[in-house]
Amino acid sequence: MELLMLLAAAAIFLGYCQTDEKVSFYGSSYIHFPVQEAKGSTNISFRFRTHLSDAILLLAAGKTDYCLIKLEAARLKFVESTPTDLSVRLMLMYSPLSTFPTSTIGTRDFIASPVLNQRRVHINLGAGESEIASPRGLTLNDLSWHEIHLVRQEANMTLQIDGIHITRTLLPGKFFVLNIVYGVFIGGQGEFHELFLGHTEYMRGCMADIIYNGANVIEYTKSRQGKSEASAVTWGCSKVFDATKKTEISFLEEGAFLSISRPISRTGSRWEFELKTTSEMGLLLYNAGQASHADYLGIELHEGKVRLLMNKGNGATELIHSLTVKDGKWHKVIIDFSPTIIGISIDEKPAERLNLPSGGNRYLDLAETLYIGGTELNKRARAIARGIKSGDRSYKGCLRNMLLDSSEIGLPDVKISQGIVAGCIWSYPCFEKRPCIPSATCSQVGVNSFECTCDQPHCVTSNYAESTTVS
């Protein structure tokens, strides 16, 4: 009864103190909140929204102890383990993720939370693991905000979801101190591998109002207090997660890319898309192939033209389309590739094709992961070594209307992304508005501005009224 009253009081208190601070995770992001504690109580609260059925939400880690909260098959699961003769496994399932009562971390304990079809919480106090999960039928991966409150007072544990769904459990044993040494990880584990937790997917979505044993994790991390770390996150809840497959995509940063898991037929495929850019170079699509095969596929911009490079096991074959597409206008591109022929069509004109040399593999053995607009850092050197000239250069511009074998793909399919935003925010005044005098050189500045350079006092046309940068 006392624990229930404590939970209710905490919920009321957190409701009044809620700052609505949000953070976005993109499939490889995480926050590390350094804390070392040894406590007999745990209080965690937070909110979250995601489309993933499996994901890690929170991990508080010690040398042997831990507390884990994650999504598993769209249910919430909580597991805690502490260092004594106590063996406890806690499993929680619920639909909202808003706030969790916070907890502490010591040398032998840890807490972790992933997202699945059900929600589960694991707690290990050293000698064993306890688990608590959300009720069956409660869906938590519907992109709605869900609130989570977890309170542990020694052996008594209570999980509350969306203020409605309550699950309780009693931990066995006599010792209930959770020792946290390595801190709290939010959304992913980063470089932490001291504890073996099996394969866990990183969070892709938003979390808010993360409170761990009274500490506001987001506020602490944003102010860069202590040795807190935020890797590949953005503050606020990104509009990327509300996008549809028809939403245009802007690639903005040097390391921008997105990855999608989609199997490629061994007999070949067709990739269709529209692009708008003024870039000379940039990686459009890359499939690194399987480790046991030499096959790979790269599609890029090279000198403003679409270049296709493919290897089916007997050396790379190159095809460069004759048309230039770096004019700041939308162009429709169709790429066909198979073990016998490759082709590129632009703006529905007749395709330019090339027969592949005989020999090599009978089928294409490509990987299931497609990198679009760029690739991960650890794959860039190999891409360059294979002859992909933009292997280390992300595409800058917009993409839309992507189809793979007539199946629409877009932002809802993305597993990992970096340096992108929803919607096409690129505009190209040098091409669209011709703001410079004939003798001047017009250069793109940022995503929507320009610079006119000439040897005269005024380089911008007299009838161009918008603000300009003149050199």
N, C-alpha and C positions, 0 to 999 in steps of 0.2 A: 504493500500500500504506500509506504514511504517513497519507494522508487517511482511509482506511478505519479505521486504528487510532485516529486522532483522533476520528472519529465514534463509534466504539464506546466510547472513553473518556468522551466527552461524554455519551453515553446513560447510562452507568453512574453518572457523577457527578450528572447531573440526576435520575436515579432516586432517589439517596440524599437529594438536596437538595430534592426536590419538596415544595412547601408545600400543594398542592391548593387554591390560591386560584383561585376561579372568578368569572366575570362574565357577565351576561346581556345580550344585544343584542336589540332589538325591532323591527328593520326600518328604523329611522331613527337608531339609536344609533351612537356611535363613541367611540374613545379617541384622543387625540393625545398622543404622547410626544415632547417636544421634544429633539432631539439633532442635533448638527452634527459630522460626521466625514468623514474621507477615509482609507479603509482598503483594503488589498488582500485582506482576508479578511472573511467573513461567517458568523455562527453564529446560527441562529434555531431555536427549538423552542417547541412549544405543543401543546395538545390542544383538540379542538373536537367539537361534536355539533350537527347541524342536519338539517332535512328539506328544505332548499333545494337545488336542483340548480345554482343559479348564485348566487354571493355573493363579495364581496371579504372577504378575511381579514386581509391585512397589506399595507401600502404604505410603503416607505421612499423618501422623495422628495428629489431634488436639483433643480437648475435644468434639467439635461438628463438626468442619471443617475437611475435608480430601480431598485427591486427590488419586484416585485409577486407576491403569492401569492393565488390565488383559486380558487373552485370554478367549473367550467364544464361544464355537462352532467354534473354529479355526479362529475367527475374533477378532480383537483388540477392546477393549472397554475402554474408559476413562470416569471416573466420578469424578466430583469435587463438593464439598459442602462447603460453607462458611457461617459465622455467621452473617447474616443481614436479611433484608426482601427479599434478593435475593434468588430465588430458581432456581438453574441451574442444568441440567443433561446433561452431555456430552458423546457422544458415538462415538468411533473411530474404524474403521476397516481397517487393512492393512496387507501386507504380510511380510516385513522384520522388524527385530528389531535390530537396530545397536546402535543408540544413541538417547537420549532424552535431550532436553534442561532441565536444572535442575531447582528446585524450593525450597521453604523454608517451614518450619513447625512452627506453633504457637500454642496457647492454645486452639483454637476452630476449627481448620481446619485439614484436612488430605488429603493425595493423595494416591491412591492405584492403582496398575495395575496388572490384571490377564490376562491369555491367554485363548482364546476360539476359536470356529470355526470362530469367528470374533474377531477383536480386539476392545476393548471398553475402554474409559476413562471416569471416573466419577469425578465430582468436586462438593463439597458441601461447600458453604461458610456460612453455619449456618442455614438458613431458608429453604433450599431446595437443590436439587441435579440437576446437569446438566450432560448430557451424550453425548459423541460423539463416533462414531464407524467407523471402517474401511469399505470400500466398499464391497458389497456382491460379492462373487466369488473370492475374494483375499484370498488365503490359506496361513496361517502362520505357520502351524504345519507340514511342509515338511522337517524338519531338515536342511533346508538351513539357512544361516545367513540372518537376516532381520534387517534393520536399522530403528530406531524410533527417531523422533524429535518432541517434543511438546513445543510450545511457547504460553504463555498467557500473554498479556499485558492488565491488568484490564479486560474489558469485551470482548476483542478480543482474540480468541483462534484459533490456527492453529496446525493441526496434519499432519506430513509428514512421509510417509513410503517408505523406499528404495529410497528416493530422487525423487520419481515419483508421488506417490499417495498422493494428498493433500486434506485435509478436513478442512473446516473453520466453525466457529460458533460464534455467538454473544450472550454473556450471558446477561440475563435480570437484572434489578435492578440498584441501584446506588452505592452500596458498594462492593468492589471487593478485599478486603484484606483477604488472606488465612492465618489463624493462626495455626501454627504447634507447638505442645508441646511435643509429644511423639516420634518424630523423623521419620526417613524413614526406611521402612522394604522392603527388596529385596528378592523375591523368596518365601516368606511365612511370617506369622505373629508372629511366635514364641509364646511367652507367652502373647502377647498383645491381650486383649479381651475387651478393653474399648469401642470400637465401634462395633456395630452389623452389619456385612457386609454379612450375610448369609453364606452358605457353600462355601468355596473356596479351590480348590486343590492347593497344593504346586507345585512349579516349579520342573520339572525334565528335565535337559538339561543344556545349557551353556548361560551365558550372558557375555558381554564384554563392556569396555569403558563406564561405567555407570557414567554419569555426572549429578549431581543434583544442580542446581543453582550455577554452577561454581566449585563445589567440586567434585573431583575424588573419588568416593565412594570406589572403589576397592583398590586404592593406600592408602587411609586413613585407611581402615580396615586392610590391610596387615601389615601396620606399627603399628597397634594397638594404634592409637592415641585416646585420649579421652577415652570414655567408649564404643567405637564401639565393636560389637560382631559378630563373624562369627561362626555359628553352623553347623557342619556336611557338610561343603563345602570343596572342594579342589581347589587349584589355577591352572589355565589352563583349557583347555577343554578336558575332559576325553574321551578316546577311547571307553569307555563303550557304548556311545551313537551312535557309528558307527557300533556296533557289529550286527551280524545276529543271528538267532536262533541256528545256528550250531556252533557259537563261544564258545570255552571252557571258563570256569569261574574259577578263583582262589579266594578262601576265605582265607584272610590273617590275619585279626585282631581278637582280642578276642571277640569283639562284632559284628562280621561280620554276615550279613544275607541279604536276598532279599525277597520281598513279591510280590506275583502275585495274581490278582483277577481272580479266575476261579471256577465256580460252580462245586460241586461234586455230582454226581448222588446219589439219596437216596438208590439205589439198589447196590451201590458199584462202584469201579473204579480200574484201573490199572495204576501204576506209574512205568515207566522204566527210567533208567539212567545208566551212567557209572561213576565210581569214581576212583581216584588215590590218595592214602594217606598212611602215616605211623602212623596216629593218633590212639590212643587207644579208645578215646571217642570223641563225637561231634554230634550235632543235625543235621540230614539230612533233615527231613521234619516234620512240625508241623501244625496241624489244630486244633485250640482251640475250635471249635464247636460253637454253638449258645448259647446265654445267657440263653435261656429258656429250654435248654436240657443239659443232662449230657454227650452227645456223644463227643468224641475227638479222635484224631489219632496222634501218634508220631512214627517216624522212626529215629533211631539213631545208632551210633557206640558205642558198649559197650564191652570193653576188645578186641577191634579189630574185633568184629563180628557185623553183622547187626541184630538189635533188633527192633521188631515191637510191639507196645503197642496200643490197641484199646479198647474203651468203647462204647457200644451201649445202655447204660442205665442200665445195670445190673452188673456193675463191670468191671474192666480192665482185658483183656486177653493178655498174653504175648507170643511171639514167637521169639526165638533166633536161627538164622541159625548156622549150625555147622562149616561152613568154616570161616577161618580168611582172612580178606581183607586188612590188614595193612602192605602190603609188597612193597609198592611203585609202584605197577603195576596197569594197568587199569583193572577193573572188571565190568562186566555188571550185573546189579541188576534189578530184576523185582519183584514188590510188588503188590499183589492182595489182595483186602479187600472187604468184603460184610457183610451184617447182619448175615450171617451163617458161613462164613469161611474166614480165612486169610492165606496167603501163601507168601513165599520168595523163589525166584530162583536166583542163582548166576552162571554166566558164562555158561548159557544155560544148566546147569545140572538139573535133575528132581527137581521140587519144593518141599520144605518142608512145609507142611500144618498143620493147626490146626482148628478143628471145634469149633465154638463158643458155649458156653453153651446156653441151651434153656432159653426162657424168654427174658425180656428186650424189646426194641423197635423192631417193625417189620421192620422199615427202619432206615437208617443212616441220622441223621440231623446234618451235618457239616456246617461250615461257608464257605463263598466264598473266603476267603483270605487264601492262602497257604504261609507258611514261610519256606524258603529253606536255609539250612546252618546255621540256628540260628533263633532267634526271637527277638522282641523288648524288651527293658529293663522291661517295665511294665507287660510283660507276663511271665517272667522267673520264678518268685516265684510260680505262679500257676501251671506252667508246672512241676516243681519239686514236688509240693504237689500231683500231679496226678500220680507220679511214673516214670516220664521221667528223667532218671539219668543224661542226658546231657542237662537238661532244661536251665541251665545257662552257657553252654559251646558251643561256635560256632565250627562248623566243620572247620578243617584246611586241605586244599588239593584242588583238582580240581574236577569239575563235567562237564559232556558234554552229548550230545545226550539225552536230557530229553524229555519224551513223557508222556502225560496224556491222557489215553483212546485213544491212537494212534495219538493224536494231538500234534505236535511238540511245545514245549515251550522253551523260552530262554530269553536272555537279552532284546530284543525289547518288551517283555511282562511285564517287571518289573515295578512295581508301586513305590516301595521304595527300596533302597539298601544302604548298609553301609559296608565298609571294604572289598570290592571286586575289582578285576580288570579283564579286558577282556584278554583272553588267559590263558593257563596253564603255570605259571612261576615256579611252584614247580618242583624240581628235587631231587632225593634221592640217592646221591653217595654211602651211606653205603650199599644200596641194589643193585644199578646198577653197581658199579665199584669195590666194595670190597677193599677199599684203605688201610685198617688197617691189621697189622700182625695177625695171628690166635689167639694169646693170648690177643689181645687188644679188648677193647670195642669201637665200633663206634657209635657216637651220631650225630643226625641231628642238624645242626646249621643254623638258618634262613631258607630261602626258597631253597637254593641250595648248602650249604656248609656242612662241617662235622668236627668232632673232634675225634681223636683217643686217648684213655686213656689206659696206661699200666704201668708196673713197670720196663720197660727197657728203655735204652737211646733213642731208635728210635721205634716209634709205627706205623709208616707208611711204607708200603711195598716199597722196593727199586725201583721198576719199576713204581711207581706212581709219575709222574712228576709235577702234578698240585700243586698250592700253598695249604698248609694245615695248620691246627691249631693243634699243638701237646701238649699234657699234660703229 
